[in-house]
C-alpha cells in the first residue's frame, strides 16, 4: 500500500529528471520522502498492546 501511494510522486520526479526539467538531485528528495513515509507507516502499526479496551479474544 505504501508504494502505491508513493508511485505517482516517483513517476513525476522520474519524468522531470528524464526530460531535464529537474536535476538528478531531485530524485534524492523523492527517495527521502519515500523513506520517511515508510518509517511513519511502520511506527503507526505498532501501537500499545495492553488489551484493556474491553474486547475479548
N, C-alpha and C positions, 0 to 999 in steps of 0.2 A: 504494500500500500504506500509505503514511504517513497519508493521510486516512482510510482505512478503520479504522485503529487509533485515531484521534482522534475519529471521528464520535460514538461513544457519549458521550464526555465533553462534546462540544459540544452534543449534543442535551439532555443532562441540565441543563447550565448554562442553555441557552436556555429550557427548560421552567421552571426555577426563576425566571428573570428575568421571564418572561411571567406567571407566577402570583404575582408579587410576594413570593415566599419568599426571594429573594436580590436584592440591589441591582444596579444596572446595572454597577457596578464589577467584579462577579464575572466578567463576560464578558472583562474585561481579563486576568484570571488565566488563563482558558482559552486566549485567543489567545496569551498569553505562553508557556504550556506547549506549544502547537502550534508556535510559532516555535522554541522550544528543542529540541523533538524533531526538527524539520526540520533544524536545524543539526547535531545529533548524527548523524542518518542520513546527511547529506551528507558529514560528515567520516569516517564509518566506511567509506564506499565508496572512499576514496582512500588505500589502503594503500601500502606500499613497492612499487616496481616494479623490483626488481633481478633478477628471473628466475633467482635462484640456488637455486631449490627442486628442481632436477633434472628438471623437466618439459621436454620438447621441444615446440616449436611448429612 
